[in-house]
């Protein structure tokens, strides 16, 4: 049996989407945003199937930048008997259309997986007869159990975590129990994937940079966060042995020539003792490579950060979300803003690069709270920042609450792009209001960073060179136009005596 695991293409004009590996499926312009997550579930499933002697191949069409036609050529050349495809809310319609075309051509079995499919009922399989299986939740062990049962011609009714057909009847076997010992998993596959195309490098960490997981799940239950609520079915936090984690790092550095690594866990820095043990183990290997992680600012005390820094910590991503404690509380983030702010300052003091994320559209959001969030972002002065528009993905508490209040626009999946389009409709804020807020926040951020660079006596030419190196030509041209039109460019060259961005006139 030839098995193919896929992350299908996602193009809308010149914009490309990211899906597998991202908790935030969204569209972006590749020339302006290089973010490309490693598809962990596909990677782990591929590795697990190989370990169990299945003939398996993986295609990440998004990371390879494949068009639909080029992607189909690769699929047809491999001629699989069984396909596992990830999908998402924004791409569901086009994914199904593509899979239907492949099914008609190859007559293979098709299973779909991903956060969105966890909400499907029997009606979905009745409507889409070309889909044979739906994989619910974490699917690496599920697909192994399913393929073993098919190979041995066993009754599929005993395979947990699937929806399937049996004699024209739809059977839902329910969610599989999560594996508590995730050390049973082999390391994710790096052979079938374009490993140097993946990019998630906070703070400009040296490339190529490997993405890893040191845990699965999250102890927290933010109302907007997709994976903990949908993929894990609640608070199911599980950790890997730190020695095995560092073994994987050492392998990637020495055998694959990665120059750094980044932990893309839901929350990496849970458990102080474990974190200190990890840092100690990493130091003992003398790898001397910079690294980064995504975590919570309130968990990053000075002792842990110092130990991390000595071990090579280069950068962190912290989710702050809002500058208003009431909104943070309503989002069930369980974050003390004062403590988070204090630890962000400590992180910066230690010379660790800081990337902060903020979100517009949380429950209770107003134009006034948005301004407070923007002001906090400027005050904290991180090295980089992300202002997102809240997306209520199906399956999250945020979605259910907003749907009950009538705050979600119709034709949800067709409107969503996960980035610049809002599907939130409130009395106090319209979708256009949230988009304008995002644009304004980035404008203020650009002005803030430009002024800061001026104080460092960097010329605009040098700034634009840095911009070109990190983001490409199209993005740099847009920045040049913005600086010319707001007066900063003329001000720098002594042509204008007034910096319009700071003038009240």
N, C-alpha and C positions, 0 to 999 in steps of 0.2 A: 504494500500500500504506500503510494507516494503522497506525502502530506505537505501542504503549503500554507504557511502562516503569512498574512499580509496586513499591511497598513496602506490602504488604497490611496490614490492621488486625491488631492483636494485643491482644485484651482477654481477661482472665480475671477475671470479676466487675468490681470497681472498679479492679483493677490493670491497668495498660497496659504493654506491653513495648516495648523498643527493639531494633531488628534491623539494618537497613541503616545503614551508617556506623559501627557499633559493633563493636569487637573483642571485645566482651563482651555478647552478647545476653542480656537479662535483663528480668524484670518489676519494676515499681515502682509506687508510688502517686503519680499526677501531682501531687496537692496537696502532697505532701511532698518530691518530687524533680523538679525542672524539667529535668533533663538530657535533651537532645534532640539527637542528633548529625545533622549534615548527611550525607545518603547519597551519598558521593563517587563511588562507581562508577556509580550511577544518574545522577548529575549529569554526570559526564564522558561517559558513553555517550549521554545525551540531547544534549549539546552537539555531540558528534562526528557523530551522525546528522543533526542539523540542518545542520551545516556541509556535509554531503554530500547535502543536498537531499531528505532523507526527511521525510515528513509524520509528525511524532512529537509525543507528549504524555507527560508524566510525572505520576503521582499518588503523593504520599507520604501515605498514609492515616493513618499514625501521627502525623506532624507536624501533620496537619490535624485529628486527633482523631476521625476518621470511624468510625462503626459499620459493621458488615458490610453492612447494608442500604443505608446512604448511599453507601458505597464502590461497591457493585454498581450503584447508580443512575448514578454518574458513569462507570463502565466502559461500561454499556449505552448511555448517551447518546453516548459517543464512538464506539462500535461499531468496535473495532479489528479489523484483519486479523491482527495479530501482537502477542502479549504477551510481555514479558520480566519475570519476577517474581523478586525476591530472596526467599530463605527462610533458615531457620536450624535448628539442631538442636532447640531447644525448641518451635518452631512448625511443624515439618515436617508433622505429621498434619493440623492444621487448615488449613494453607496448601494442601495437596493437595486437601482437601475443598472449599475455596472455589474453587480453580482448576477443579476438575472441574465444579462448578456453572456457572461462567462458560463453560466449553467447551461444555457441553450447550446453553446458551442462545445463544451467538454463533458456534459452530463455527469459531473462530479458531485459528491456530497458537499454541502455548504453549511458551516456553522458560523454564527455571528456572536461577537462578544463586545464588552465595553460597558460603561456606566449606564447608557441609555437602555440597553436591552434588559436590565434588571427589572424594568417596569412593565415589560411586555406580558401580556396574558395570552391565553389560548387563541384569542381573536387574531393576533398578529400572524401566527402560523397558518391560520385558516385563510387569511387574506393573501399572504405571500407564500404560495405553495412551492416556490423554488428554494425556499430556505428549509433545510432539514432539521437543524438544531439551533437552539438558543442556549448559550452558556452563561449561567448566572453568577455574578460576583467574581471573585478571584478564580481564574480558569486554568491555571497551569496544571494543577493536579487533576482538575475535572476533565480536561481534554485527554490527559494520559489515561484516566480510567475509562473514558468513553471509547477511545481507539483500541484499548486492550479488549474491551468487551465486544466491539465490532469484529476484531480480528479473531477472537475465540468463539464468536457467534453466541455470546451470552445474552440473557434477557437484559435489555437496557433499562428496565424498570428499577433496577438496583443501583443505577448510576446517579448519584446525587448531583444537583447543580445544573440540570438540563431540562429544557422543554423539547419534546419530540413527537413524532407521529407513530402511532401503532394501530395498524388496521383502520386507517382513516379517522382515528380518534387522537385528539391532542392530549398528551400526558405531561403533567408538570410534576417533576420529582422533588421540587423544593430546593432550597439553598443547601449547598454542601457545608459541612462543618469546616471552619477555617483550620488550617494546619497551625498548631501552636508552636511547633518546633520548626521554624523556617530554615534552620541549618540543614534540614533534610534536602533542601533544594541545592542543585549544583549552581555554580556561578552563572549569571546570564550569558548567553551566547554572544561572542564578539566576532565570529567568523563570517556569518551570513549577512551581517549588517555593515553599512559604510561607517565604521566607527569614528573616523576622523571628520565626518560631516556633522556630527552632533555638537551643538554649541549652547552652553549655558554657563557663561564665565563671568560671574559677578566681580566687579572691581577691576576688570581687565586681567584676570588671572591668566598665566601663560598657557598657550595652546600648543598641541592638542590637549584637551582636558577631558578626562574620563568621568562619566556620571555613574554613581553607585547608590545603592540602598544599604543602610546598616540596620534598618528596621522596616516593619510594615504596620500600617494603621496609625492611629493617633488617640491619645488619652482625652483630647478635647473634642467638643461637638459644636463648632461654629455653624450657625444656621445655613450659611451660604456654601460651605465646603462640600464638594461633590463626593470624593472618594470615601471618606469615613462613613458617610451615611448610605451610600449606594453600593460601593464595591465591597466594603467590609461588613455592612449591615449593623453598624453601631461602633461603639468604642471597643475595638479589638487591637490593642497595641502589643506587638510581638517584636522581640529583638534578636539580632544575630550575635553569635559569640565574637567578641572583639578581636580575638586572635585570627579567626577566619576572615573577618573584614580586612584586617591589615595584610593577611596573606594575599587576598585578592588585589589589594592596592599594589603590593610588591610585584605581583605577576604583571599587572597592567603597566607599571612603570618600567620594569626590566625587560619584559617580553614584547610589549606593544609600543614602547617608547612614548608613553604619555608624559607630559611635562607638569601636569597638575591633576587634581581630582576634586570633584564636587559631589557632596551628599545631597541628593534630591528627595530625602525622606519627607513625609508629611510634617514631622517635627523631629529633627535630628537630636537636639540637645536635651532629651528627657532622661533624668536619672544622673545626678551629679557624680556618684561613685563610678558608674559605668563610663561616663565621659572622661573622668580622670584616668581610669584604667586604659581607655582607648588611647589617650594622649601619650601615656607612658609606653604602651606597646608600640606606638608609631615611632616614638623617639628611639626605641631600642633597635629599630631596623636600619637607622642611619640613611634613610632614603633621601632626605633633604629636598622634598618637593613641596611646593605651596599647595594649599587646599582651601576649600570653602564649604559652607553648609547653609541649608535653610532651616531656621528654627525660630524660637520664641525669645524675644528680648528679655522677658521677665525671668527666664531661666538662666540667663548668662551672667552669673555673678563674677566678681573680679578674680577669685581664685581659679575658677574654671577657665576663664578667658586667658589668664596669664599662662596656664598650663597649655592651652591650645596654641597660644602665640609662640611659645617656645618650641612647640611641635610643628610649626610651619603654617599656622592658620593665616590665610591671606585676606579673606573676605567673608562676609556673612550676608544673608538675606533675612530680614525681619519683617513680619507682617504687623503693621500698626493699625491699618484700616481707617481709623478716624481720629480726629483731634478732640473728640467729645466723648467723655467717659460714658455718658448715658447711652450713646449709640453703640459703643463697644459692648456694653452690658446687654443691650437688646439683641445684639448679634450672638449672644451666648459665647463670646470669645474667652471669658474668664481671665481677662487681662487687666492688670492695674497699670494705667497709663503712666502714673508717676514713677513707678518702679521700672517700667519699660524705658522711659526717657532717661532715667538715671543710668541704666545699663547700656543704653545706646551711647551715651557720653563716655562711659568707661571703655567701651569697644573702640571708639575713635581715639581715645587717649593712648591706647596700646598700639596704635598704628595699624589697626585692622580696618580694611575697607568696608564700608557699610552701604548696603542697598536696602531701601525701605519701600514697602508697598502700601498704597492707600486705595480706598474704594469709595466711589460716590454712588449713593442710592440705597444705603442701609436703611432698615426700618427706623422711621423717625427723622430721616434726613430732610433738611431744609436748605435754602440758599445760605442762611447764616451759618449752619453747621459746616457746610462745604467750605466757606471762607476760613473758618477756624482750623479745618483740616489742612488747607493750603498753607496757612500761616505757620502751623506747627511743622509742616514739612520743610519750609524755608528756615525756620528757627533751628531745627535739628541739623540741617546742613549735611545730609549724607553725601556720599560720593556719587550715588545715582539713585533714581527714584522711579516709581511706577504709579501712575494714577489710572485706575481701572473704573469702568462702569459696571456696576453690580449686575450680574447675570443670574437670575433665579433658575438654575437647572432643574428639570424634573427629577423628583426623588429626594430633593432637599427640603428641609423644613421651611426655608425661605420661600420656595416655590409654592408649597401647600398654603402657607399663611397668606401670601400675596394673591394667590388664586381665589381663596375664600373671600378676600376683600375686593375682588374685581380689579386688582391693580396690575394685571398682566394683559398686554394687548393680544388680540386674536392672531391666528396664523403664526403662532409662536415659532415653530421650527424654521419657517421660511424667512422670518425677519431677523433671526439672531445671527450675528457674526462673532459674538463673544468678545468683541473688542470696542468698536466705535458705535455700534447700534444698541440702543436701549430698548427693552421690551417692557420696561416698568412705566406704569401710568399712574401718577398720584395727583391729588388735588394741588399739592404744594409744588410738585416737580413733574414736568413733562419729559418725554424722551429727549426732546430738543434741548431742554434745560440742562439735562445731565451731559449731553454731548458738548454744549457750550462750556459747562463747568470743566470738563476734561481738557478742552482746548485752552481755556484760560489758565488752568493750573500748569500746564506745560509751558505756556507763554511766560508766566511768572517765574517758573523754574529756570527757563533758558536765560531770562534776564538776570536772575540771581547768580547763576553760575558764570555768566559772561562778566558781570561786575567783579566777581571773586577772582577770575582769571586776570582781569585788568590790574587788580591790586598786586598780583604776582608778576606783573610786567610782562605778560605774554602777549605778543603781537597777534592781531586777528589772523594773519597769514599762518602763523604757527598753530593757532587754534583750528583753523580750517584744515590744515594738514593732518592734525590729530583726528579730526572729525572724518576726513576722507579715509584714513587708515582703518578706523573702527567701524564706520557705517557705509562707506561707499560713495560714489559720485553723486547719484541722484539726491541722497539725503543731504550731502554737503551743499549742493546747489540751493536746496530749499532753505538751509540755514543761512547762507549768504544773502539770499533774497530777503529773509526775515530781518537780518541785521541791518541791511541797507534801508529797508522801509521804516524801521523804528528809530533810525538815527545813530545807532551805535557804531556802524561801520564808518560813517563820516566823522564821528566824534573821535574815533581812534586815530584817524589820519590827520586830525587837526583841521578838517574842512569845516566842521560845525562846532560851535562853542557850547552848544546845548545838547545834553544827552536827553533825548525826548522821553526815554523810559522812566526818568526820574524827575522830569520837569512837571510842574503843576499847571503850566500854561498851555 
